Amino acid sequence: MYVYDEHDRQLIAQRVAQFRRQTERYLEGSLPAEQFLPIRLQNGLYVQRLAPMLRIAVPYGLLNSRQLRKLAHISRHYDKGYVHVTTRQNIQFNWPALEEVPNILEELADVEMHAVQTSGNCIRNTTTDHFAGVAPDELIDPRPYCEIIRQWSTFHPEYAFLPRKFKIAVSGSDEDRAAIRFHDIGLQLVTNNEGEIGFTVMVGGGLGRTPVIGKVIREFLPEHDLLTYLEAILRVYNLRGRRDNKYKARIKILVNAMGIEAFSEAVEQTWQKLQDSPTRLTDKEIKRTKSFFTEPDYQSFDDTAEMAEINRLRGENTAFAHWLAHNVHPHRMAGYRAITLSLKPTGVAPGDITDSQLETIANLADEYSFGEVRTTHLQNMVLGDVPAHKLYELWQTLSTHGFATANVGTLTDMICCPGGDFCSLANAKSIPVAEAIQREFDNLDYLYDLGPLDLNISGCMNACGHHHVGHIGILGVDKKGEEFYQIQLGGNAKNNAALAKVLGPAFSRAEVTNAVKTIINVYLEQRQSDESFLDAYNRLGLAPFKERVYAKAN
């Protein structure tokens, strides 16, 4: 993973000192709130319903054990002893005191972390596949390109005050595990007929108030042109994007207003002026960045031999067998596996993790995975490089500390925003709905019979819980001051991207779980053979689900 150089350290130290003085001035009353607002946002600080919220950058989801221990320390001494993993692979503190935020940022700088550009109308944290670098279906490791984008975009003066926030995701695998079609810019690493590395470029995707699937504007962009082409897209957006209405300020609105052909033409014309600028990547720079992502000291294992004992234990222990089937993933290196640590046990807000659990994961990373861990946009964590022969030993430890819930990819492995319990923008609470569904569907054998099923919950139209792309999506809405929940079906964030369709009128909180049960029952009754929920929905359409749910409600 990338390690700061002196330039990085100096920049972050200066930013911390600057923000400390700005915060002091605000608290003294000499810096007006309207002037402090953009300053605090670009330092990751929100004012939420009950307390400030500080969002910490985790570039492309990579953390080392030292950083995990620092996050644990900060949550214990400056917060309430837990953190939240976000859908941009970042970490949030939900209860810091405003006057202590500069101290937190100073402590983060000690372990090469910061909160810069985790909010505000700027380029946010670039995300990627949480199995990047280890996935068997990976064509090219996307992490060096994410790092190139991070270095280019951080503190870039032209993109500090865009019309709205801007999100970029990069995928290097056959399967899209980074939801690249739902970003302002989505990048798919590809090779052309000559074997040259490049990108398929998509623009104008996003969720929120106006969900849109991104459109391809270039089938093949040579890797050396990555930054100049991104610069061209950003420049067109910065000049032509709406600034008079924040609800119409995202690039997806501009692409729709101009039309994809006209937008592409504007980007190409702008790019011609930038293509040979100093921003164009050189072989030397690409090689330099790739050198940060060195291969761990893998040992040579015979995968068949290593798994022989594990398979014996699988046959003797049903719980272990379930964990192997759902939380253990293939690895490109023989004798290794990637392990998802589920942060979705019943009764815990999805994505929340305590200070002591963070320290446990740090210890596990050191012992089993070369000192590194990954956050996922699905609000879990991953140990990327675990020797296969240690799986049973690791599972026993994970079970002790609450990370071995074998529900990855099932209905209870849900994405859920903090909702009205914390967020001042939310129309309704998300966490109690998530818990009610977790408790209703707490039988693992039943979950496994349902097969893969993505359930996503958002507390408002900002869609931080990605409800538009859930196989089942739940959206909190306000009806005359009362909390209600709209259900949507058929979303998909992967290669065959799709936006969910609204089932019908919203439900009260007390009705949501029964509505989900009815939807599941329709699926079970009408599925064919081993048909997944999404495949069944695509075959059946909305009608049979709608008919049953509202017949039951009435």
N, C-alpha and C positions, 0 to 999 in steps of 0.2 A: 504494500500500500504506500501511498505518497507520504513523504516525510518533509516537514517544513524546512526551508532553507532560511538564511539570515534575513533575506528580503521579506519572506512571509512573517517571520517573528517581529520584525520592525513594524510592518504595516499593522498587524493585529495589536501590538503594544500601543502604538499611536492611537488606534481607534478606541481602545479601552480607556486610555487617559482622556481622550477627547469626550467620550460619552460620560465619563465620571463627572467632568466639569459641567457638561450640559445638564445632567441630571441634578446636580447641586443647584444650578441656576434655576431650574424648573421648580424644585422644592422650595427655594428661597422666594420664588415669585417674580424673579427678574426675567425669566424666559416664558413667554406666553404659551398656553396649552396648544394653540393652533400651530405654533412654530416648533414645539417639542414633538408633535404628532409624527411628522415624517421622519424625524431623527430617531425616535424610539422604534418606529416600525422597521427601519433599515438596520436596527440593532436587535431585531427579533422580539421586541417587547410589545405585547398587546395589553389593553385594559379589558378584562373579561367581566363576567357578571358579578363575581364575588371577590376577585383579586387579580393582580397582573398575571399574565402568562408569558413565559420566556421560552422561545423555540430555538433549539440548538441545532446547528447544521451538522449533518452526518453525510459528507459527500459520498454519493452513490452507495450509501448504506454500509460503509466499512468502518469498523471500530477495532481498536486493539485493547488488550486487557487493562493496560494502564489507564486508558480513557474511561473504560467501564468503571473502574474503581473511583476515578475522580467524579463521575456522574453520581455514583452511590454516595460519596462523601457530600457532595453539594445537596443532594436530595435530603440527606439526613440533617445537615446543619443549616440549610437555608430554606427548606421546603417542608413537606409533610411526610417524607420518607418513601416517596415513590415517584416514578416518571411515567410518561405516556409515549408509546411508539406511534408515529403518525403515518399517514398514507403517502408521504413524500420521503419516507425512510429517516425522518428526523426524530429528535427527542424533545419532549415538552416538559417543562416544570409548570405546574398549575397554581402554585401558591407562593411565589417569591415576594418579598417585600420590595417595593420600588427602590428604596434607598440602598438596598443591598445588592441590586442587580449589577452595578459596576464591580463589586467584589466577586460576584459569581463569574463575570466575564474575565476578570483577572486570573481567577483560579483555572478557568477553562484554557486560557492562553498557555498556562504551564504545561498542558498536555496536548498542545497543538489543536485546540478546538476553538470555535467562535460561534456567534449567532448572526453574523453579517448576512444580510440579504435573505433571511428566512421569512421575511414579510415585506410589505411595501410593494410599490409598483416598479419592480425590477425583475431581473432574471433570478429565479429561485434556484433551490438545490436541484442539480441535474440527477435524475434517477436512472436506475438500470435493473436488470435481472439480478435477483438475490443469489442466483447460482452462477453469476458471471465468473469466468475463469476456471470453473470446475464442471460445468454442464457437458454431458456427452454430445448433445446436439448443437454445441456452440461452433460457429464458423470462425469467429474472431472475437477475442476478448474485448468487450466494449469499455472496460474501465479506464484504459489510457486516454481514450477519446473523451470520456466524461471529465477526466482531470484536465485535459486541454481546454475544454469548454469552461470548466470552473476557473482556471487561471485567467482565461480571456475575459470572462464576464464579471469577475469580482472587481468592484470599484470602477468599472468601465463608465466614464462620465456620460457617454451618450445614452446609456441604458439605465441610469440611476432613477429617472423619473419618466417611465414609460406611461402610455395611457392607462394600462392596468398591469397586474402581475403577469409574469410570463414563465411558462414551464416547458422544459425540454427533457425528453427521455430517449435513451439509446438502448437498442437490443442487438445482440450478436448471435442469437440462436434461432433455430428453425421455429420453435414455439415462442410466441410473444408472452413473456412473463413480466413485462414492464409497462403494459397498457399504452404502447407508443401511439396508437391511433386516437387516443384521448388526451393528447397534449397539444400545446400551441405549436410546437415542432416535435415531430417524432422521427427518429433516425434508425433505419434498419441497415446494419452492416451487411454488405454483399460483395461478391467478386464478379467481374465481367468475364467475357470469353477469353481474354488474355491473362486471366488470373490476377488482375489488379484489384486492390482493395478500394471500396468506395461505399457510398450510402444511397439507399432509396430515401428520399426526403418527403415527409408528409407535413402539411400545415393545416391550421385551423381546427384542430380537434379540441375537445374540452367538454366538461360536464356543467354543473351549475345551472343557472336559470334557463340557459339555452343549450341543451346538450347537442353535440355535433361530432360525427366521426370524421377524422382528418382525411384530407385528400392528398394524393401524390402529386407533387409538382416537378419532381425529377426522379426518374427511374435509376439513374446512376450518376452520382457526384463523386469524382476522384477524391481520395482522402486528403490530398494536399490542399483542396479547395474548401475544406470543411468550414473554417472560420470566415473566409471571405463570403461564402454563400449565406451563412447564418447572419453575417453582418448586413448583407443585402436585404434579407427578409426583415430583420429588425429595423433597418432604416426605412423601408417602405411602410412598415407598421407604425413606426414612431412619427413619421410625417403625415400619414393619412388616417391613422386610427382616431376614433371619436374620443374627445376629451370633455365634451359637454354633458355626457350621460354615462355614469360608471357602469350601468347595466348594458350598455352598448359599446363598451370600450375594448373588449377582448378582440384578439386578432380573428377569431372565428366569425365575428360580426362583420369585420372588414372584408374577409374573403367572400363571405356570402353576398355582401353588398356589391362588391366589384365583379364577382364571378371568378371562378378559379382560373379561367384563361387569361383574363385581364390582370389578375393578381400575379400570375406566373410571368406574364410579359413584363410587368413593372419590376419584378424581382430580377429577371434576366437582364433588363436594361441597366438596372443599378449595379448588378454584379459585374457587368462588362467594365465598369469604371473601377471596380475594387479587386478584380481577379488577380492582378499582378502587383498588388500593394504589399507592403511589408508584413501584413497579417497572414499572407499565404504561408501555409506550413511547409517546412523543409523536411527532407529525410532525417537530418540531424535532430530536429526538434521532436519528430515523432519517435525516433529511436530513444532520445533522452527521456521522454515521458514513459515509454514502455519499460524502460530500465527500472522504474520505481516498483513495477509489479513483477517482482522476481518470483520464480517458482519455489515453493517451500522445499525443504529437504526431504522429499518423498523417499520412502524405502521401497524396495522391490518385494511385492507380495504376490503369491499365487492366489488369485481370487477364489478359485474353487476350493483350494485347501483351507483358506482363511474362513470361508463360510460354512465349512462342514460342521464344525462345533456349534456355530450360531444356528444352523438349521436344526441340529439336534435339540437345542434349547427352545427353539421356536415350537417344535412339536410337543414339548413338555409344558409350555407356559403360554396360555391363550392371550394373556394381556401383552406379553412380550411380542407375540406373533402379530397382534393388531398394531402395535407401535411400529414394528418393522414394515408393515404393509402401508401405513399412512404417513409416518413421520420420517422415514428413511428414504433417501433419494439416490439414484445412480450418480456415479462420479466418472470422470474421464480417465482417471488413473486406476488401474487394477488394484484391488485390495483396499480401496477407500470408499467412503460414502459421505454424502452431505446430510446433515440432520436438522430438521426443523424443531425448534423448541417452542411448543405451543404456549402462547400467552392467552389462551381462551378456555381455562377451566371454568366450570359452572360457578356462577356467583362472583366472578371477577370481571370488571369492566374490560372489554377486549382491548388489548394493547398495553394495559397497565402492568407495571413491574416494580417490585419494592427495592429498597436500597440493599437489603441483604441478598435478594435474588440477583441483583446486578453483580455483587461481589462473588456470588456462587458461579455465575456465568463466566466471570473473569478467570476464576480458578479453573473452570472446565475448559475454557479456551486455551489456557496455558498447558493444561495436561493432555488435551486431546486434539487440538486444532491449531497448532503453531501460533497461539496467542492472538488469534483474530476471530471476530464474530461479525455477522452481517445482520442488519435490520431489513425487514421486508415491507413493501407497500401494503401487504396483507396484515400488517401489525403483529408479526411474529419475529423471532430471531433464528438465525441459522449458524450452526457450526459447520464450516465448509469442507474440512479435511480430516475426517475421523477414520482411523484404521478400522477395517471391517471386523477384525478379531476382537476389538474392544467394545463392540456394540452392546453386548449384554451388560458389561460392567458400567458403561455409560448410562444405559437405561435404568439400572438400579439407582444410580445417583440422581438422575433426573426425576424419577418417581418420588424420591424423598423430598425434593425441593419444588415440586409442583409444575414441572415442565414436560411431563410425559403423557399428558392427555392425548390419546391417539385419535384425534378428531381432525387432523389437517386435511383440507379438501372437502370436509363434510359441512352440513348445514350449520353446526354450531361454531365452525371456524369462521365466524362472520367478521366483516369490516363494520366498525361502528364509530362514529364521531363522538366527541364528549357531550354534544347536545346541550340542552337547556340546564343541565346541572352545572355547567361552567360557562358556556359561550353566550355572550350578550346578543349575538345575531340569531340564535336558535329560536324557532317557533315552538319546539316541543322537546321533551327529554328523550334521549336515545338509549341511555344505559339501562333504565328499568325495563324497557321493551326487550332489549337484548337478553337481559337476565331471565325474563319471563319465558322467552323462547328457549333459552338454554335449559331451563328447568323442565319444560314440557318435553323436550327432545333429548333427555339426558341418558337414554338407553343406547349404548354404543352399537349393539347388534342391530337395532332399528335404524340407526343412522347409516350403518354400512349397507343395509338393504336399500336405502334410498339412493346410494351411489353419490357421485360428485355433485355438489349443490352449493352454489354461491349465494349467500344471503347477506345483503348490505343495507345498513341503516344510516340515514342522515337526519339531523334535527332541523334542517332548513334547506331552501333551494340552492344554497351554495354548494351542496353535494359533497361535503368533505368525507362522507361515508360511502361515496361512489354508488348511490342507490340506482342510478340510471343503468349501470352495467351489471347489476346483480341478476342472477337467474330469478331470484325474488328480491325486489327492492322495496324498502319501506322509507317513506318520506314524512317527516313531521310537518304538519300544517296548523295554522291558527284559524279557528272558526269562532269569531266574536269573543276572543279572549280564552277560548277553550282549546286544549291540545287534542288534535286528531291526527290520524295517520293514513296516508294514501299508499296503496300497494300497487306495485308494478311488476310485470312478468316479462321474461325473455331477454334480458340484457346479457351481454357477453363482452368482456374486456380483452379477449385474446385474438387470435388471427382472424376468425370469422366474426369480426366486431359487429355488435348489434346494440341498439338502444331499447330498453324495456318499454312496454306499453302499459298505460294506466288501466288497472282492472275496473275501476268504477269509483263511486263515492267513498270518501274516507271513513275510517273506523275510529271509535274511541279507543283509548289505551286498553281498556278491559276487553275489547273485542278483537284486538290484533292477533293474539296467539291462536284463538279459535279459527280466525280467517286463514291463517297460515296452515293450521291442521287440515282444514277443509281442502285447501289447494293441494296439499301433499296427498290427501286421500284420493282426490281425482286422479292425480298422477299414478298412484299405485294401482288403481282400478283399471286405468286405460293404457298403461304402458305395454309395449310389446317386447317380450323376451327380456333382455338386459338393457333396454333402452334407457338412456339417462333422462333426467328431468328436462334438461334443455332440448334434447332431441324430441322428447314427447311433446313439449310445448310447441316446438317448431312444426310438428306434424299436425297437432290438434288445433292450434291457434288459441286465442283468448276465450272464445265463447263457452266451452264446457266448464272452465274454471269460474268464469263470471257467473254463469247460471247457478252453479251450486253454491258459491259463496254467498250470493245475495238472496238466494232462496232460503238458505239457512239463517241469514241475518234477519230476514223478515218473518 
